[in-house]
Amino acid sequence: MLPDFSLFPDSASTFAGPVDGLFFFILLVTFFFSVLIAILLVYFAIRYRRRSETEIPKPIISAPRMESAWLIFLFALFLGIFFWGATVYFSMARPPDDAMEVYVVGNQWMWKVQHPDGATEMDQLHIPVGQPVKLVMTSEDVIHDFYVPAFRIKQDVVPGRYSYLWFQATKPGRYRLFCAEYCGTDHSRMGGWVVAMERSDYEQWLARKANFSMAQRGRQLFLKHQCITCHSGTSQAKAPILEDLYGKKVALQGGRTVEANEDYIARSIRDPKADIVDGYRPIMPAYAPEQLDDQELQQLIAFIKALKAGETPTRNEETPAPENKDAGP
Ligand code: CUA
């Protein structure tokens, strides 16, 4: 029934050690006290049983020393577990700056993956070992959850916003990828494999897969949808300049400011009226998924993230349209 059953999952990322350490420590503490309490329960029930019908129990004497020592011990133990857990949590919550970004879109019932240089894959994620990888994830329909037990990572993937997950694989191999949020009929079959490869193998694989980078595809979309008509990159333009935008603070009408992150850029495309940049009029049309699907949206975001000063395309630029499809195996 379970051909490759094993009690513990593979340990294939830098998180496996710390997460397992914490887990087994808590398991040990729980086991120790469960056994201790069970034994004492039986022992006291026998030791202090009622011995005759007329027996009057001795009055209970309080033992403040013993009680406060016990409370202090428990307090220290739980605080220790808290800080240990927080340390592990923070290391998992903060991706390192040099992490390689991979875009993931969940949809009923598959995982679509795009690498920064344009390679796409389905229900598979190829990554190099020894390299921090940051997943930028969203969903096209309902909530999914990206779960790789061998890496000890798990994160909800939510429609309409981006969530992040990072890891660093430590040994080459194929590891199971699951969806861990009930998402409909084929939820149990939504999954695939994470393939961790030595760097040289990964680069070979990538070279076979890639043709246009995500940012290059985003640039094509920028031209195709005539974004340059308004976002022409000059100070007289009808729409804000997008160069060097990513990560900056943007002043909005009404005195709010937002950070120009993935969520802000996505919202500005899907629902431009939500945040009007100070000094501009609300003239941008909203781009629904029918005009621009989530993968295309991510390509546009990748383009805007990479756009440096003076790099806004000009109106008459001629560029070949890349075939926006999975190129091969
Ligand atoms: Cu997607 Cu469950």
Residues whose N, C-alpha, C, O or C-beta is under 5 A from the ligand:
A	BS01	CUA	I143 H144 D145 C179 A180 E181 Y182 C183 H187 M190
